Amino acid sequence: MAEEHTRNIVSLAAYLLGVPRKIFENEYEPPLAEVYEKLDKDKNARIVRNLCIVRTSIERNFKAINDRIRQECRSILTMPDLVPMEALTQLSEDGVYLGGRKKRLVQHLVEVNGLLSDRINNCRELFPLWLNWQYVRDIFLMPKGLSEAGTKEAAALYYANLSFYPYQVYLNWPASDQGNILFHDLKFVSLLYEWHNDKFTDFSKVSDVGKLTKGSIYDFLEGSGKTVVVVDCENSDPYRLCAAINDLSREMLGKIAKIILFDDVHTATAWKILDTYTDIPIEHVLIERIKQSKSLVDIRLTAGACREFYQNGVDSFIIASSDSDYWGLISSLPKARFLVMVEHGKCGPDIKAALMNSGIFYCYIDDFYSGSNDIKIGALVREIYRYLDQAVRFNVNEMLEEVFQSTRVCMSEAEKRQFYQRFIKPMHLEISEDGDVSIKLQSR
């Protein structure tokens, strides 16, 4: 089943590197116009983009600019045909002022490189956590770019391989004939890791299931009277399933009556995240074990699905599980319709063959786009709040009353308020190198 490669990362990189706006506006080019519009409202992103535009302009027109500086005592601020005035003006409006007249053009280049080195980390949060930021950061930094020798080496590499640079914008990379390295996320991220002697393997971060897969799911939902999703929580990944559901159209999701989670007491609490990311009603069936070595999830899932079919008028089921035990459910409800969501590494060839021979469509939840940080970060933050609520809970007013009594310090109400504002309200956590946490008061 053909996958569709995403273009979110390449659009971010293209904007920051200074790829012309007309490329974003061309529907046949990879960078996305909506990403341009979003980033152009971000001051930090604009600054990096315009610094990159100025740097590329200096690199591409070095001789012509240098001649005017030497022969006419001109400034780069007065050469709109060689250095885009729009970029310079926007930098000035954003509080970044490039130096005025300089005797040598290389000094301007060193200045821009220094500003990029100082500013690029401000754009770190634009990129997802799963992407190695150091690798991304490196493409914006000219090697030895704060020295004249370094700028000459970079210029020599740039001129010798100009046709290989995407849209001929300057970036720091081992230039070679790789085609358009900003063609899609899979290509760019794979190369990015390769340049650093690393390998990128989590392809669901940079691709999505193809239109055929989504179309088959939508056809299944369209042809259903009432659909329920049944989830074997022991044999399905909560984050990948959440990403898969989140990736479907809202209109189609509206055709799902509910999601039933059949969950063993020993499985992860992460399944609670589904409540946050979908409006579909969720029923969580928590199943105790009679024997600690034996789970009853498969039996309860089959019984629950049969009840939905015979009592609640459900005619169609989406099963999320990579365990072959759900075949008993399918064979016990011959009049029901089924669609199965499995995972690549957990589903064996025999069950896939059985599904195909029975004309039952199945897809891989790990093929759905999972490049967004939101789902996993949301789960982490939620669990951190739960942990902190159990580990750290006290009332500062009660604490102060006890402190005043134990120290026998007498203060007027005004003094107490002053003490509170100066020492208690600014309390903060400090974390040591080994992860130990302590609460610190405001120092005197």
N, C-alpha and C positions, 0 to 999 in steps of 0.2 A: 504494500500500500504506500503510494508515494507520499512523502512528507513535504511540508511547506516550510522553507527556511524563513526565520524571522529577520527583521531588519531594524530592530530597536537599537542595538549596540552600534551598528555601523552608522546609523543616523546621528546618534550622540557624538561619535568620533568625527563624523563629517562636519557637523556644525562647529565643533570646537576647533577643528583644524583649519577652518575657513573656507570650506568648499562653497563655491558661489551659490547664491540663493536660487538662481535659475535652474540649477541641478535638482534642488528639492521640489521645485514647481513642475518639473517634467515627470509625468506619471510613468514614463518608461525607465527612469533612473532609480536606483535603489533607495537613496535617502528619502525619508518620509516628510512631507510638508508639515504634518501636524507636530512632529518633533521639533522642526525649525521654529514654528510659531510658539511652542511652549518654552523652548530654551531662550528665545529672543526676549522673553520677559524676565529672565534671570540675570541679574547684574554680573554675578561671578562668571557665568557662561559667556555673556557678551564680551567681557574683558578679555578672556582667554581667546575667544574667536577673533576679536579685532587685533590682538597682539600677533596671532598667527597669520592673519591677513597681511599685516605690515611686514612681518618677517619674510613671508613668501614673496611679497612685492620687491623687497630689497634683494633677495636672492636672485629673482628672475630678471631684475633690471639693474643689477649692481653697477655695471660699467656706465650706463647712461646716467644714473643718479650720481655716481661718483664724479663723473665729468662736470656736471652742473655745480656740485659742491666745490670742486677745485677751481673751475674756470669762472663761475659766476657768483661764487660765495652764497649759493642758495641753501635753503633749509629743506629737509624732507617734507616740512609742513606746507611748502609752496610748490609741490610738484604733483598736482592731482592726476596727471596723465600717467604717472609712474607709481605713485603711492596713493591709494584710494583715500580721498578726503573724508568720505563717509566714515571710514574706520577710525581715522584720527579724531574726527569730531566727536564720535560716540565715546571713544576712550576718554577724551577731555570731559565730557558730560558725566561720565562714570567715575571721575576723580583720578584718572591716570594720565599724567602729563609727560609725554616724551620730551626729552631734553631738546633745547633749541638748537642753535647752530653748533656744529661740531666740525673740527678740522678734517676728520676722516670718517668715512661712511661706516667702517668697521666698528667704530665706537657706538653708533646707533644700533648696530646688530647685537653687540655685546649687551647694551642696555635692554633691548627687547628680550634677549635670552634670560637676563637676570630677572626681569619682571615676570616672565613665564614660569621660571623656577620658583619664584615666590608665590605665584597666584594659582598654579595648577591644582594644588591640594584643596583649594576652595570648591573644586568641582567633583571631589571624590564621591559625595553622596548622590550625584546624578547617576552613578553606575551601581549595579546590583552588588550585594555582598559576595556572591559566589564568584565574581570575576576578580582575578588578582589585580589589585589596584596598582601595585608597583609596575606590573607589565604595561598597563595602560599609561601610567604617568610617564614612562620612559619615552614613548613615541613623541611627546611634546618637548622633550629636553634635547637640545643640540649637544652632542658629545663635545666636551671641552669648550662649550659655547661661550664661556666667559673669558676666553683668551683669543688673541688674533690667530694663532696657529690652528686652534680648534675650528674656528669659523671657516678658515681656508680649506681644511680637510673636508668639512661638511659640504662646502660649496662645490668642491671637486667631485664628490660622490653624487651630489644632486645634478650637476650639469651632465655628468657622464651617463646618468640613468634617467634623465628627465621624463622620457616616455613611459617609464615604469611607475612613476609616482601617481597615485590616484588623483585625477583632475589636476595634476601638476602642482598640487600643494605640497609644501615641505613637511616632512615628518621624519623622525629618527627610526630607520628600519634598515635591514640588510637588503637594499634595493636589488630586485631581480625580476625576471619576467614571470610574474605570478598572475597576470591578468588584473582585473580590478579587485584589489584586496578588500574594498568596501562593498563588494557585491551583495553579500548577505552575512548574517552573524556567524553562521557555522564556519565559513571560510575565514573570516577575519579573526575570530577568537582562536581557531585552530592554529593559524599562522602566528598569532600573537604569542601563544604558548610555545610553539616550535622555535621561535626566535630566541626564547629564553631557555632552550634545552629542556622543555617541559612538554607534557602531553595533555590535551583537553579531551575528556571522554564523556562528560554528561551532556549528551546531545539534545536532551529534552529542554535544556536551558536555551537552546538557540534554534529550535525548530518546533513545528506543530504538526499534528496529524493532518493528512491531506483532505481535500474537499470530499473525496470519495468516502472516507471514514465518517466524517461529520454528516454527509448526505445520507448515509445508510442509517445512522442513529436518528436523524430527523424523520426519515421515511418510516422507521419503526414506531416513533412516537406519533406521527400523523395517522398511522393505521391502527392505533390502539384506542380502545374505549376508555380504559382506566389503567394507568401504569404506576407501578410501585418499584422502587429500587430497594433490593435486599442486599445487605452488606455482611459478609463474613469478616468480621474485624480481625480475626486471627490471621487471615490469609489475604489481606489487602492493605495497601499502604495509605494511611489517612491523608498525607500531604499530596500524594499523586492523584488520589481519587478526588480530593477537594479541588485540585488544579484542573482536572478533567471536567468536573461539573461546572466550575467557574468559567471554563473556556467555551461552553455551549451558549447558544443564543437565549436570551431571556424569554422570548416567545415560546421556544421549544421546552424550556425548563418549566414553564407554566403548565405543561401537559402532564407533569409528574405529580401524582397525588401526594406522595410522601416518601421519605427515605426511612427504612427500618434498619437500625444497627444492631446486629446480633453480636454481643460483646462479652467475652469471657472476663471474669474479675481480674485476671492476670495480664490483660492487654493494656496498651498505653492509654493514658488520659487524653492523648492528642485528638481523639475522635470528637472531642467537644468543640473543636474549631469549626466543624461544619455548620454549627448554629450561627456563626459569625459571617460566613461567606455565602449563604444561600437563604432564600425566602421559603424554600420548600419545607413543609412541616417535617420534623424529625422525631422518630420514636426510637428511644434507646432501650433495648432489651438486655439487661445485665444478667448473665447466667452464672449461677453458682456451680461449683464442682462437687459431685458426690465423692469421687476419688480424685485426689490431687493430680494423679498422672493422666487422667482422662477428661478431655473437654467435651461438653455437650452442645457446643455451638452448632454443629452440622445438623444434629437432630432437631434442635429448636428452630433453626432456620427453615428446615423443610416443613415442620409443623406450622410455623408462622405463615409461610407462603401459601400453604394449602388452605389455611383459615381465610386468608385474604381472598383467595380465588373462590371458595365456596360460600363464604358468608358476606364478603364486602364487595363483590362484583368486580374484582380486579381480573382483567383478562391478559395483562402483559406484565412481564417482570424483566427488569435489568438486574442481573446478578453480578456483584462485584466480589470476586474470589478467584484465586489461582489454584484452589484445591479441587481435585476431581470428584470429591464426595458430593458436590451439588448435582452430579449427573442423576442421582437417585431422585432428586426433586423434579428434574426435567422429565424423566421417564414416568413419574407418577402423575403428571399433569399434561397429558397428551393434547388437550384442547387449548392450553395456554400458549402464549407467544413468549419467546425468550430472546434476550440479547445479553451477551456475557462480556464483562470487562476483566481482563487478566493482566498479568505482568510478564515481561519477556523471560526473566530468569527463573520464574517460579512455576510456570505452566508447562507440563510435559507434552510431548508430541501426540500421545495416545488420546488425551481428552480433546486436543485441537482437531485431530482427525475425526473423532466422534461428532464434534460440533459441525464440522464441515459436511460430513456425510448426512447429517440430519437437517441440513439447510439452516442452521442457527448461526447468525452473524456474531463474531467476536472481534474485539479490538483490544489494543494494549493501552492501559492507562498511563504507562510510562512514555508513550509517544506524544501525549498532549503537552502543550507548552507549559513549562514550570519555571520559567526564568524570572518571574516576579518574586521579590523578597517577601511580599506582604503576608503570605500564608504561614510560612515558618517563623517569621519574626513575630507575627501575632500570637502564635502558639507559645513561643519562648517568653514573650512579655507577660502573657496571661499566667503562665506557670511561675514566673519570677514573682509576680504580685502575690500569688497564692502562698509561695514559700516565705516571702517577707512578712506577709500578714501573720503567719504562724510563728516566725522566728523573732520578729521585732514588733512589739506592740506595747506602747505605754503612753500615758497622758502626761504632757509636760507640766500642766497646772498641778496635778497631783504630786508629781516629782518635786516641784518647787516648794510646795507646802511642807513636804516631808523634809526637804533640805533645810528650810528655814527653821523648822522645829529642832532638827538634830544639831544644827550649828548654833542655835540660840541667837542668830543674827536678827536684830530688830531693824526694820526698814519701813518707811512710810509707803503708802500706796503708790505715790509718784516715783519713789526710788525703785520699788519693785517693777514698775512698768519700764523704767529706764534700763534696769538690769535685764529684763526680758528682751527688750529690743536690741540691746548691745551684745548679749552673750547667748541667749537661747534661740531666738529666731534665726540667726545665721548658722545654726548647727548644721554640720555636713558630715558625710561619710568619707573616710579615707581608706584606700585599699592598698595593702602592702604588696610587694613583689610576689609573695607566695599566696596571695589571695585572701589573707585575713582582713576583716573589716572592723574598723573602729569608728566611734562617733566623736567628732572633734567640735569643741566650742570655739567661738570666735576669740582669737588671741587678743590680749590687751593692747 
